[in-house]
Amino acid sequence: MEGESGSQPVPPLTPERFLAGLALAVPVVALLWVPSYSKSAPALGGVPFFYWYQLMWVPLAAVFTGAAHLLLSRDEKHRAAIDGGDAR
């Protein structure tokens, strides 16, 4: 997997890939760790914490997933440039 210029191959785990994995893991861990939000206080507009915490993670999970996508796209373009291919 060496580039045409004889440079070193890109390692399988780059900082972008690590951060993308971390960004995908954050919402999963936050929602699977139920004892951290299994309570009714503090209520927000009469809605118990248990419910609004989960609903808060809907847009947050989208943000984290979008960040992971951008990081992986950046990594793929970098890999394509190193391999001499055309970046998408």
Secondary structure as UniProt FT lines:
FT   TURN            4..5
FT   HELIX           15..32
FT   HELIX           34..36
FT   TURN            45..46
FT   HELIX           49..83
//
